[in-house]
Amino acid sequence: MSAELLANKRLLVTGVATEDSIAFATARQAEVMGAEVVLTAFPRELETVRQLVGDAGLRAEVYPLDLTQAGEVDALTDTLRSRFGSFDGALHAVAFAPRDALDGPFMEADPAGIELAFRTSAWSLSNLARLVVALAPDGGASLVGLDFDANGGAWPVYNWMGVCKAALGSTARYLARDLGPAGIRVNLVAAGPLLTRAARGIPRFDALLDAWATTSPLHWSDSDPAPVADSICFLFSDLARAITGEVLHVDGGYHAMAAPLQPA
Ligand SMILES: NC(=O)c1ccc[n+]([C@@H]2O[C@H](COP(=O)([O-])OP(=O)(O)OC[C@H]3O[C@@H](n4cnc5c(N)ncnc54)[C@H](O)[C@@H]3O)[C@@H](O)[C@H]2O)c1
């Protein structure tokens, strides 16, 4: 993609934890494409992420943000407005669920953990959208989130995170409805499995990797987030100016197959 694709765009990227993070790959690619990038990290990981960003030679400043907290979004909005002015988009790359909500008997998971998973992984898109609205007073901004598969089927694992991703998809569509008149677009990228810290926290994640090995028509690399990052950058760009409420599958074509193409 063109090095100029995101020239003159200022983007907020949430969800950097490690150099494997989809958010980290996106930030790096967005800078290559000409964007000014500002990052957020979960507060207790702030110094680690600043170190990571500095070591990688990224120009982005890093701010703390817990996206489950409306007050933190309000405070960050004020900070970013006075430091930078307006923004042209934001990436929501945040999810969390306790282990018992990701695997094991579905009906036995602790409801308190499920509520936290929903607040972190689905409602937080709406929380971040408030920041985008406030920092894009002239409209024209792009909010992008990250889904998994998005066909709504049940997986061998994933459990309540699957429910949260379904809720994230619905949240994105309602946000697209409400923010479209202001020219703000809301889309999701449904990525295939990538070996990030969040993915390693999913028990039996190998079952998902095995599914891609037998069913994705295109070769899928679980250690290369670049195709996902490129597609996020496309959705940030003006090339995607008429796209909202969409789920863009960047999964090697897995979602379009009805059955495995080769034996396990
Ligand atoms: N890795 C995959 O296979 C895959 C596939 C499809 C979609 N996704 C989605 O991509 C997104 C990014 O995940 P990743 O795979 O890059 O893993 P990751 O572990 O690198 O990123 C997850 C991020 O969520 C952050 N986070 C958790 N709770 C938070 C909170 N309350 N406030 C702010 N930040 C919080 C973590 O600090 C971390 O930076 C998630 O939404 C994930 O569900 C991942």
The ligand as an SDF file (V2000), in Angstrom:
LIG
                    3D

 44 48  0  0  0  0  0  0  0  0999 V2000
   -4.8410  -12.8140   18.1950 N   0  0  0  0  0  0  0  0  0  0  0  0
   -5.8840  -13.2810   17.5060 C   0  0  0  0  0  0  0  0  0  0  0  0
   -5.8990  -14.4380   17.0530 O   0  0  0  0  0  0  0  0  0  0  0  0
   -7.0550  -12.3890   17.2310 C   0  0  0  0  0  0  0  0  0  0  0  0
   -7.9250  -12.6950   16.1780 C   0  0  0  0  0  0  0  0  0  0  0  0
   -9.0280  -11.8910   15.9470 C   0  0  0  0  0  0  0  0  0  0  0  0
   -9.2450  -10.7840   16.7590 C   0  0  0  0  0  0  0  0  0  0  0  0
   -8.3800  -10.5170   17.7800 N   0  0  0  0  0  0  0  0  0  0  0  0
   -8.6490   -9.3380   18.6050 C   0  0  0  0  0  0  0  0  0  0  0  0
   -7.6130   -8.3920   18.4250 O   0  0  0  0  0  0  0  0  0  0  0  0
   -7.6220   -7.5080   19.5430 C   0  0  0  0  0  0  0  0  0  0  0  0
   -6.1910   -7.3090   20.0240 C   0  0  0  0  0  0  0  0  0  0  0  0
   -5.7230   -8.5080   20.5820 O   0  0  0  0  0  0  0  0  0  0  0  0
   -4.2930   -9.1270   20.2590 P   0  0  0  0  0  0  0  0  0  0  0  0
   -4.5280  -10.4830   19.7090 O   0  0  0  0  0  0  0  0  0  0  0  0
   -3.4540   -8.1650   19.5140 O   0  0  0  0  0  0  0  0  0  0  0  0
   -3.7020   -9.3940   21.7130 O   0  0  0  0  0  0  0  0  0  0  0  0
   -2.8940   -8.4600   22.7520 P   0  0  0  0  0  0  0  0  0  0  0  0
   -2.8330   -9.2510   24.0030 O   0  0  0  0  0  0  0  0  0  0  0  0
   -1.6160   -8.0290   22.1570 O   0  0  0  0  0  0  0  0  0  0  0  0
   -3.8340   -7.1890   22.9120 O   0  0  0  0  0  0  0  0  0  0  0  0
   -4.9420   -7.1550   23.8040 C   0  0  0  0  0  0  0  0  0  0  0  0
   -4.8710   -5.8050   24.4800 C   0  0  0  0  0  0  0  0  0  0  0  0
   -6.0120   -5.5610   25.2890 O   0  0  0  0  0  0  0  0  0  0  0  0
   -5.5590   -4.7310   26.3370 C   0  0  0  0  0  0  0  0  0  0  0  0
   -6.5570   -4.6120   27.3900 N   0  0  0  0  0  0  0  0  0  0  0  0
   -7.1370   -5.5960   28.1240 C   0  0  0  0  0  0  0  0  0  0  0  0
   -8.0130   -5.0510   28.9970 N   0  0  0  0  0  0  0  0  0  0  0  0
   -7.9850   -3.7030   28.7910 C   0  0  0  0  0  0  0  0  0  0  0  0
   -8.6630   -2.6000   29.3560 C   0  0  0  0  0  0  0  0  0  0  0  0
   -9.5650   -2.7430   30.3450 N   0  0  0  0  0  0  0  0  0  0  0  0
   -8.3760   -1.3410   28.9080 N   0  0  0  0  0  0  0  0  0  0  0  0
   -7.4750   -1.1550   27.9260 C   0  0  0  0  0  0  0  0  0  0  0  0
   -6.7950   -2.1650   27.3490 N   0  0  0  0  0  0  0  0  0  0  0  0
   -7.0580   -3.4260   27.7860 C   0  0  0  0  0  0  0  0  0  0  0  0
   -4.2820   -5.4010   26.7700 C   0  0  0  0  0  0  0  0  0  0  0  0
   -3.4990   -4.5420   27.5810 O   0  0  0  0  0  0  0  0  0  0  0  0
   -3.6470   -5.6620   25.4010 C   0  0  0  0  0  0  0  0  0  0  0  0
   -2.8930   -4.5490   24.9960 O   0  0  0  0  0  0  0  0  0  0  0  0
   -8.5910   -8.1200   20.5580 C   0  0  0  0  0  0  0  0  0  0  0  0
   -9.8530   -7.4940   20.4210 O   0  0  0  0  0  0  0  0  0  0  0  0
   -8.6770   -9.5640   20.0920 C   0  0  0  0  0  0  0  0  0  0  0  0
   -9.8650  -10.1970   20.4980 O   0  0  0  0  0  0  0  0  0  0  0  0
   -7.2860  -11.2690   18.0170 C   0  0  0  0  0  0  0  0  0  0  0  0
  1  2  1  0
  2  3  2  0
  2  4  1  0
  4  5  1  0
  4 44  2  0
  5  6  2  0
  6  7  1  0
  7  8  2  0
  8  9  1  0
  8 44  1  0
  9 10  1  0
  9 42  1  0
 10 11  1  0
 11 12  1  0
 11 40  1  0
 12 13  1  0
 13 14  1  0
 14 15  2  0
 14 16  1  0
 14 17  1  0
 17 18  1  0
 18 19  2  0
 18 20  1  0
 18 21  1  0
 21 22  1  0
 22 23  1  0
 23 24  1  0
 23 38  1  0
 24 25  1  0
 25 26  1  0
 25 36  1  0
 26 27  1  0
 26 35  1  0
 27 28  2  0
 28 29  1  0
 29 30  1  0
 29 35  2  0
 30 31  1  0
 30 32  2  0
 32 33  1  0
 33 34  2  0
 34 35  1  0
 36 37  1  0
 36 38  1  0
 38 39  1  0
 40 41  1  0
 40 42  1  0
 42 43  1  0
M  CHG  2   8   1  16  -1
M  END
$$$$
